[in-house]
Amino acid sequence: MGKTPPPSTVVRQVYDRIAPHYAKMYEGVGPLPHFYQTRLKLVAELLKRRPPGIVLDVGSGPGLIGDQVRSLGFRYVGTDVSVGMARECSRRAGADGGRFSAAANAEALPFPDTAFDAVTVLGSLEYVGAPARALAECRRVLRPGGLLVVSLLNKSSLYRLLVRAQRDGNDPIPAVQFTRREAERALADGGFGVRSVEYFDMELLPPAFADNHPRIAQWIAAIFEKLPSTPLWWLGSAMLIEALKL
């Protein structure tokens, strides 16, 4: 499934370093903010279909999804292997008693069985050394029939193909990429039933051009994202998978 992820110590070091500024990547115009903002909207749409409960965000970063979760009436628990990110998540919570954060490894979550109504794993499974064990932990802490939402990089997309072709090898923590088949097999093996797969971040432009012309890239992506995503799977640089605990 995918390839070998970067060492966990390197992942922690990189994210500890960028934690105070990471939330700013969600702001502004360009491919990266568009990616994050689109994913937040899609996750919110999935949660709206569920009755309010408790959401566990595995690999939470600064906990920006917590704003969406709280606005929908859910309680929010964020965990991240990076202590810096966990602290930033806690700082952003302020005095909100419906939000909690902790530093925790996705492969050994410090929570009791069946404690959560939903678990989100958004852009973090790509950095886990043992993704099957992390999915097993997600299943363990989910209540029967609980919702799992996973965001993964779409290895089969045109954009990811172009990125791999021009990679310069300077990325200290290159993320593992997944095909849809690999992702669905991993979820099935982990005891989950896939309900839907939504492709997003429709990237038609070459990465270098998109980086130099962020407004054009975002405009084009927004046009394609108004269309059904399934026939455009090859344009979606990422996929959001909705699954239920079996």
C-alpha positions in Angstrom: 0.0 0.0 0.0 1.7 3.2 -1.2 5.4 3.4 -0.3 7.5 3.6 2.8 6.5 6.7 4.9 9.2 9.1 6.3 10.6 8.3 9.8 8.2 9.4 12.6 10.9 11.4 14.3 11.4 13.4 11.1 7.7 14.0 10.8 7.5 15.3 14.4 10.5 17.6 14.0 9.1 19.2 10.8 5.6 19.7 12.2 6.9 21.0 15.5 8.9 23.6 13.6 6.0 24.8 11.4 3.2 24.5 14.0 3.0 28.2 15.0 2.5 29.2 11.3 0.7 26.2 9.9 -2.8 27.6 10.1 -1.9 30.4 7.7 -1.5 27.8 4.9 -5.3 27.6 5.0 -5.7 31.3 4.2 -5.4 33.3 1.0 -5.5 32.3 -2.6 -3.6 29.5 -4.4 -3.4 25.7 -4.8 -2.6 24.9 -1.1 -5.3 27.1 0.5 -7.8 25.9 -2.1 -6.9 22.3 -1.2 -7.4 22.8 2.5 -10.6 24.9 2.2 -12.2 22.5 -0.2 -11.5 19.6 2.1 -13.0 21.4 5.1 -16.2 22.0 3.2 -16.5 18.3 2.1 -15.9 17.0 5.6 -18.5 19.4 7.0 -21.0 18.1 4.4 -20.5 14.5 5.6 -20.8 15.5 9.3 -24.0 17.4 8.7 -25.6 14.0 7.9 -24.8 12.7 11.3 -26.4 13.5 14.6 -24.1 15.6 16.9 -21.7 13.6 19.0 -17.9 13.5 19.6 -15.4 13.7 16.8 -11.8 12.5 17.1 -9.4 14.2 14.6 -6.3 12.0 14.2 -3.4 14.1 13.0 -5.3 17.2 13.8 -2.5 19.8 13.2 -3.6 23.1 14.7 -7.2 21.8 14.8 -8.8 24.0 12.2 -11.5 21.5 11.4 -12.5 22.0 15.0 -14.2 25.3 14.0 -16.4 23.4 11.5 -17.1 20.6 14.0 -18.1 22.9 16.8 -20.4 24.9 14.5 -22.3 21.7 13.7 -22.9 20.9 17.4 -20.2 18.2 17.8 -17.6 18.0 20.5 -14.1 17.9 19.1 -11.0 16.0 20.2 -7.8 16.6 18.3 -4.6 14.5 18.5 -1.3 14.9 16.7 2.0 13.1 17.0 3.6 16.6 17.0 3.6 18.2 20.4 3.9 21.6 18.8 0.7 21.0 16.7 -1.1 19.6 19.8 -0.2 22.8 21.7 -1.3 25.0 18.9 -4.6 23.0 18.7 -5.1 23.6 22.4 -4.3 27.3 22.1 -6.8 27.8 19.3 -9.5 26.1 21.5 -9.2 28.9 24.1 -11.9 28.6 26.7 -14.2 26.3 24.6 -15.0 23.4 26.8 -16.2 21.4 23.8 -12.7 21.2 22.4 -9.8 19.1 23.7 -6.3 18.3 22.3 -3.5 15.9 23.1 -0.2 14.7 21.6 -0.8 11.1 20.6 0.5 8.5 18.1 -2.1 7.3 15.6 -1.0 3.8 16.1 -1.7 3.8 19.9 -4.5 6.2 20.6 -4.9 6.9 24.4 -8.7 6.6 24.4 -11.1 3.8 25.5 -13.0 1.6 23.1 -16.1 2.9 21.4 -15.6 6.4 22.7 -16.3 8.4 19.5 -19.1 8.9 17.0 -16.8 9.9 14.2 -13.1 9.9 13.4 -11.4 12.0 10.8 -7.9 11.3 9.4 -7.2 14.1 7.1 -3.8 14.1 5.4 -2.1 12.2 8.2 -2.3 8.5 7.2 0.3 9.3 4.5 2.9 9.8 7.3 2.1 6.8 9.5 4.6 4.0 9.7 1.9 1.3 10.1 -1.3 2.5 8.5 -3.1 -0.8 9.1 -2.5 -0.5 12.8 -3.7 3.2 12.8 -6.9 2.1 11.1 -7.4 -0.6 13.6 -7.0 2.0 16.4 -9.6 4.2 14.6 -12.0 1.3 14.5 -11.4 0.4 18.1 -12.3 3.9 19.4 -15.4 4.2 17.1 -18.8 3.3 18.3 -20.7 0.6 16.3 -21.7 2.1 13.0 -19.4 5.1 13.6 -18.2 7.3 10.8 -14.6 7.3 9.5 -13.5 10.1 7.1 -10.1 9.7 5.5 -8.4 12.1 3.1 -5.6 10.7 1.0 -3.4 11.9 -1.9 -4.6 10.3 -5.2 -1.6 8.5 -6.6 -3.5 8.0 -9.9 -4.2 11.6 -10.6 -2.5 13.6 -13.4 -1.2 16.2 -10.9 0.5 13.6 -8.7 2.0 12.0 -11.8 3.5 15.3 -12.8 4.7 16.0 -9.3 6.5 12.7 -9.2 8.0 13.3 -12.6 9.6 16.6 -11.5 10.4 15.8 -7.9 13.7 17.2 -6.8 14.1 15.1 -3.8 14.2 18.0 -1.3 11.0 17.2 0.4 12.0 16.2 4.0 8.8 14.3 4.6 7.4 13.1 1.2 3.8 11.8 1.7 2.8 8.3 0.7 0.2 8.4 -2.1 -2.6 5.9 -2.6 -4.7 4.6 -5.5 -8.4 4.2 -4.8 -8.1 0.4 -4.9 -5.3 0.4 -2.3 -7.3 2.7 0.0 -10.5 0.7 -0.3 -8.6 -2.6 0.3 -6.9 -1.2 3.4 -10.3 0.0 4.8 -12.0 -3.3 4.1 -9.1 -5.2 5.7 -9.5 -2.8 8.7 -13.2 -3.6 9.2 -14.7 -0.6 7.4 -17.3 -0.4 4.7 -16.8 2.4 2.2 -19.8 4.5 1.5 -18.5 7.1 -0.8 -15.3 8.4 -2.5 -15.1 12.1 -3.4 -12.3 13.4 -5.6 -11.3 17.0 -4.9 -8.6 19.6 -5.7 -9.1 19.2 -9.5 -5.6 20.1 -10.8 -5.3 20.4 -14.6 -2.3 22.7 -14.7 1.3 21.5 -14.3 2.6 22.0 -10.7 5.2 24.6 -11.6 2.6 26.7 -13.5 0.1 26.4 -10.8 2.6 27.6 -8.2 3.5 30.6 -10.3 -0.2 31.4 -11.2 -2.2 30.5 -8.0 -5.3 32.5 -8.9 -5.6 30.8 -12.3 -5.0 27.4 -10.8 -7.7 28.0 -8.1 -10.2 29.3 -10.6 -9.8 26.3 -12.9 -10.0 23.9 -10.0 -13.2 25.5 -8.8 -14.8 25.1 -12.2 -14.1 21.4 -12.4 -15.2 20.9 -8.8 -18.7 21.9 -9.7 -19.0 18.8 -11.8 -19.5 15.2 -10.6 -16.1 14.0 -9.4 -16.3 10.3 -10.3 -15.6 10.7 -14.0 -12.9 13.2 -13.2 -11.0 11.0 -10.8 -7.8 11.5 -12.8 -8.0 15.3 -12.1 -8.5 15.0 -8.4 -5.2 15.3 -6.6 -6.8 13.9 -3.5 -9.8 11.8 -2.4 -12.1 12.0 0.6 -13.4 8.6 1.7 -16.5 8.1 3.8 -16.6 4.7 5.6 -18.5 3.1 8.4 -17.4 0.7 11.1 -18.7 -2.7 10.4 
